């Protein structure tokens, strides 16, 4: 990400079975990543993550953990295997 900050993430609810391919949905996010380095911003984001996932509190606040912020450019929502909706930032 240092040389190329363009990233994508896929989130889906599929169960990896032939029965769910028409019921599964996927959300693909395209954006640009940057490490959160400012102390105040890092504290805010790690606190937010820790509230949502308390078991990750120590990990999120560790100085060896990089927190990555993704500024979203566009998203695709795919459902029923081929119905696609696009959002642009």
Residue pairs with C-beta under 8 A, 6 or more apart in sequence:
1 7
1 33
1 35
1 68
5 32
5 33
5 34
6 30
6 31
6 32
6 33
7 30
7 31
7 32
7 33
7 70
8 28
8 29
8 30
8 31
9 28
9 29
9 70
10 26
10 27
10 28
10 29
11 26
11 27
11 28
11 29
12 24
12 25
12 26
12 27
13 24
13 25
13 26
14 20
14 21
14 24
14 26
15 24
21 81
22 80
22 81
23 80
24 79
24 81
25 77
25 78
25 79
26 76
26 77
26 78
26 79
27 75
27 76
27 77
27 78
28 75
28 76
28 78
29 70
29 72
29 75
30 72
30 73
30 74
30 75
30 76
31 70
31 71
31 72
31 73
31 74
31 89
32 70
32 71
32 73
33 68
33 69
33 70
33 71
34 68
34 69
34 71
35 66
35 67
35 68
35 69
36 42
36 45
36 67
36 68
36 69
42 67
45 67
45 69
46 57
46 60
46 61
46 65
46 67
49 56
49 60
49 67
50 56
50 57
50 60
50 61
53 60
59 65
60 67
71 89
72 89
73 88
73 89
74 86
74 87
74 88
74 89
75 86
75 87
76 84
76 85
76 86
76 87
77 84
77 85
77 86
77 87
78 84
78 85
